Amino acid sequence: MYPLFTRCGTLFDLFEKRWESPAGQKFLASFLVFFFLLAVTVIELNRRALLPPPLDHIFSRTHLAAIEQAFTLLLALEVVSLILSLVYSVSRSVGKQFEILSLILLRGTFKKISHFSEPLAWEQIESVLVPIVASAVSALLIFVILGFFYRLQTPHPLKMRVGDKGKFILAKKGIALTLLASFVVLAGYDLFGYFLLGHPENVFEMFYTLLIFSDVLIVLISLRYSSQYLVAFRNSGFAVATVLIRLALLAPTTIGALLGVGTALFALGITVAYNAFVPALCEECDLRDSGRA
């Protein structure tokens, strides 16, 4: 079993090194620009009836759809970064989840108007004004809450032996690679349904469902190496935050926006409580361990 984990760890390290490298990030940014310009060009060709069937029915005729599609690709790239962050601290992974949620909410402002005809008219916007404002304001609030969330993070590593720590990291790398492969499959299936069958895009909703299971699995695996109550509570609470994010994506736009902000506050509250009581709880754990000795 451990040789398999070792191979997964090597593969993960190779992929992460290339993905996170300056050259890799520069390539991804350039690809985003190219994709956006290509989308605008294809839409313009479709507006001028220069695309042959069935391509004319597959692609949009509204330029704002290019912004939505570029944001969708950006979100997909951010999801990959989120998967890579699972190997490191739980708080870093949770923060990345809220970063993606805020981007999803921002994308929603473009998604609501991407199907309207051009030029835009107030009569079109009026019916979706409240959801658009709710998405934009909630994205801003989550951004602000995340600032406090990251500022409050302090290192409290799990107390475990060096060998156990290495095994735990290898297990998380195996989970991350499995999640990455699952996301690629989900994205391919979603693209097929979106362009060829006309189904609504829901790859990120499906991904967050998988993320719930992976978060719970990591929490359970961590208990093999450390059974500290404070760590188990914090990590389980962050797993609950993932569930709430999934519900926010499932709910109607305005309710989902409010739920997203509330979930960010919930994660912030867990961090504040953990930092406030971790010294006393750690002291109690040390006394308990010394008593057993």
N, C-alpha and C positions, 0 to 999 in steps of 0.2 A: 504493500500500500504506500509506504513512504517513498520508494523509488518513483512511483507515479506522481506523488506530490512534488518531488524534487524536479521532475521534468516540467510539471506545470509551473513551478516557480521560475525555472530558467526561461521558459517561453514567455511568461508574464514580464519578467525583467527586460527581455529583448524588445517586446512590444512597447512597454512603457518608455524605455530609453528613446526609441525612435519617435514615439508619439509626443512626448514632452520635450524633446530637444528643440533648440531654437530653429533649426532647419525644418523640423516637422511642423512646428507652429506657424512658421512663415508660409509653408506650402499650403496648410489648411486655410489660412487667412486669404491667400491668393485664390484658392479654389472657391471660397465663398464669393469673392468679388466676381470671378469668372461666371459662376453659377447665376448670380443675380443679373448680370448684364445679358447672359444668354436667355434667361427667363423673360426679361423685358423685350428682347429682340423677337423671341418666338411669339409672344403675345401680340406684338405690333404686326408681325406677319399674319397672324390669325385675324386680327382686326381688318386687315386689308384683303382678306380672303385669298391669301397666297399659300396656305397650307392645304395639302390634298386630304381628302377623306381617307381613313377615319381620324387623322390627326386633328382636324379642325374641331372635332367634338371632344377630343381628349383635353386639349389645352384651353385655358381661359381666354377671354377677350377683354379683361379688365387689368390695367397695369398694376393696380394695387395688389393683385394676386401674386405678383412677383415678389413683393415685400413679404407676404405671408409665407411663400415657399422658401425664401432665403432664411427667414426666421426659423422655419421648420428644420432646415439643414443645420443651422447654428445650434438648435436644440439637440439634434442628433449627435453632433460633435461634443456638446457639453455632457450628454449622457455617457459617452465613452469616458470622459474625464471623471465623471461621478463613479463609474464602475472601477476605475483605477484607484480612486480614493478610498474604496472599501478596505484596502489592505492596511491603511494607516488608521488614524484615530477615528472613533465613532463620531465625534463632534465635527470633524472635517467632512465626513461623508454626509452628515445631516445638513450641514451648512450648504453643501453642494446641491442637495435636494431642494432647498429653498431658493437657491440661485436659479435653478431650472424652473421652479414654480413661478418665480417672478417673471422670467422670460416667456413662459407659456401665457401668463396673464397679459403681458405686453403684446404678444402675438395676437391675442384675442381681439385687441382693438382693430387690427388690420383685417383679421378674419371676418369680423362682422360686416365689413364694408367691401370685402374683396369680390363679392358676387353682384354688386350693384353696377348698373350701367354708367358709362361716362358720357358727359361730365356729371359729377355728383350733384344731387339736389337735396335741399333741406328736408323735403318730404320723405326721402329715402332714409336719411340719417335719424330723423325724429323718432322712429320706432325702435331704434337700437341705441339711443343716446345714453340711457341709464346703464345698460350693461357695459358700454364702452367706458364710461366714466368710472364705474365700479372696478373694472379690470385695471385701468390705468392707476387709479388712486391706491388700490390694494397692492399693486406691484411696487409702488413707491414706498408704502408703509413696510412691506416685507424687506425692501432694501435697507431701510433705516433700522429695523429690528435686527437684521443680520449684522449690521455694523456693531451694535451692542453685543450680539451673540459672540462674534469673533473676538471682541475686545475682552470678554470675560473668560475666555478659554485659558486655563492654566494646566500645565502638565501634571497629571496624576496617573502614572503608568501602573498597569496591573502588576501585582507582586507575584512573580513566578520565576522559576528557575530559567537559566539561559537556554537550556535545551528545549524546555517546554515553550518558551517564547518563539523559538525558531519554528517549532512544529505548528504553533498557532498561526504564525504568519504564512507558512506554506499552505495551511488549510484555507485561509482567506484568499490567497492567490488562486487556488483551485476553484473556489466559489466565484471569484471575479471573472475568471476565464469562461466558466460555464454561463455566467450571466451575460457576458459579452457575446458569446455565440448565440445565445437565445435572443438577444436584442437584434442581432443581424438577421436572424430568421424572421422575427416579428416585423422588422422594417421591410424586408423583401415581400412578405405576405401582404403588408399594409399598402405598399406601393402598387402591387398588382390589383388589389381591390379598389384602390382610389382611382387609378388611371383607366383601368380596363372595365371595371364593373360599376364604377360610380359610387362606391361605398364611402362613407365619411372616414376621415383619418382618425385613428385612435391608438396609434402605436405607443404613445407616451402613457396613456391610461393603462394599457396592457403591461407596459414595462414596470410601472409602479406596483402593479399587482405582484409581479415576480420579485420586485425589490422587497416587498413585505416578507415574503418567505425567506429570502436571503438574509435579511436583517435578523429575523427570528433565529435562523440557523446559526448565524455568527454568535448571537447571544448565548445559545445553548452550548455551542462548542467552547465558548470562553469559560463556561462554568466547569469544564474539565480541568482548567488550569488555575482558576481562581473563583472562589465562591463568596467573595466579599459582597455583602448585601448592598452597599452603596453603589458599587459598580454595576451589579445586576439590575438594580432599580433604575439607574441612569440609562443604561443601554436599552432596557425594556421600554422605558418611557420614550426614548428616541424612536424605537420601533413603532410605538403607538403613533408618534408624529407622522411616520410614513403612511400608516393606515388613514390618518386624517387628511393627509395630502391627497391620497387616492380618492377619498370621499369628496374632497373639494373639486377634483377634476370631473367627478361624476355628477355633481350637483348643477343646477341651473347657474348661469354666469354670475349673477349678483350674489346669490347665496354662497356659491363656490369661492368668490372673492373674499367675502366676510369670513368664511371658514378657513381660508388660507392665511389671513392675517391672524385669526385666533390661534391657529396651529403654530405659527411662528412665535407668538407670545407664549404659548405652552412650552415650546422648546427652550425659549429664553428663561422661563420660570424654572424649568428643571436645572438649567445651568446655574442660575442664581442660588437655588436651594442646595445643589451639590457642592458648590464652592463654599457656601456658608457653613455647612455641617461636616464636610469631609475631614477636617482636622480632628474633630471629636470622635467621629466614627472610626477613623483610622487608629486613633489612640485606643479605643475600645477593642478593636480587632487585635492590636498588638498585645494588649493585656490578656486577652482571651488565649492568644497563641502561647504567650509566656507561661500562663497558668497550666496549659496542657503539657508544656515541656517539663 
